[in-house]
């Protein structure tokens, strides 16, 4: 008989040993090198997460993680993590490090990889991710952010400053690309986001249907200094590419443009740094 105060332990996860890199059970990982080079959108309906922190985030959402592939050194840790997660049914494949290296061609995963279902994350419409129109909101709007690291950093910033949602233009890089996801420390799986297919229409909906005041970021001297702007209740911060800035479609939908005052001779900041400065100004999240 079990007492009311007894601690019920989850059943242990049984590891599945992989002795051959060509094992069909790990097919999703075999094309990782090629997939990593292409970095396209929605390949095969699968994305790959690497390193313990990212995989831990993947396991938070039931049904998101298709499988975990770990080195023998990490097997015990991952078995315990899976057993205590929201996805205890996730298969755990274990292989020698040399087999994993032959599959991936790199070591940044630290012996832990996971396969995830893209549809659970990226097939969300604007209506699904946007906060109720009666509530204050901060939206991060990304226009043409094509750099792998920057798209990950923007999601990390979005999580840090309590952004309600991220909206991506069609040209933005894939947030679920393995390196981008690693840079974001998995936050691209936590912060709601939507990829637009018709940029002008998406911005118009944000502005007119969802009541978001769009504020573009710019280095032009006629832009309003950031510290002079009173944050609107529902604001969308539009960040553009470091090379070309905000595009004309975004500019025409913005209520104003703002700039971060800097020392003379410094023309701009990295887009991730600039976004962090702006989000610190505009977000109303509870911070530690």
C-alpha positions, 0 to 999 in steps of 0.5 A: 500500500502506498501512503498519501505522501509517497513519491511516485517515480516515473518509469525508467526510459529504455535506451535503444542501442545504435551500432551502425550509422546507417540504422534506419531508425535514425534516418532523420539524423543522417542527412544532418550535414546536407540539411545544415548546409541548405538551411531551408524552410520546413524540410521534410517536416523535421527540425534537429535540436542540438545540445542539452539545453535545447533538447530540454526545451523540446521535451517541454512540449508533449508530442514535439520531440520525435526522438533523442540521439545521445552518446553513451556518455550522455545516455543516463542523463538523457534517460532521466530527463526524458522520464521526468519531462512532458514527453516520457514516451520519446524514444532514446537512441544511444550510440558511440560518439564516433558514430554520432560524429560520422552522422553529424560531422561536428561536435557542437551538440555535446553528445545530444541531438533530438528530432522535432516535428516542425508542424507543431511550431511553425504552422501557426497563423497570426490569429493564433499567436497574437495577444487579445486586442484589449491587452498591452502587447510587445511584438518583435517584427523581423524584416529580412533577417537572413543571418543564422546567428542573428535570428537565433539571438533575436528570439533569445532577446524576445524571451529575455524581455517578455515579447508576446510574439515574433513576426517574420517576413518571408525572407527571414532565416529559419528559426528552427535551423539547428544553429539558429535554435542553438543560439536562441537556446531553444527559445524559438520553441517557447516564444510564439511566432509566425512567418508571413507569406504576404508581408504587406498584408501581414503588417496591415493586419498588425496595424489595423486589425490587431491595433499594433503601433509599428515603430521602425528602427533606423540610423537616419538622423531624422528618426526620433531618438529612442528615449524620447518615445512614450511606449504605446500600449500595443507596439511592434518593434520592426528590426531590419537587416544589418546591411539594408535595414528596413524595407520599403513595405515595412517603412510605409506601415510604420507610424514612426522610425526611431534610432538609438543615440550613439557616439559620433562616428558609430553608424550602427549596432548589431541587430541583436544588440539594437533589438535588446536596447529597444525591447528593454525600452518598450516591453512591460514584462516582469523582470527580476 
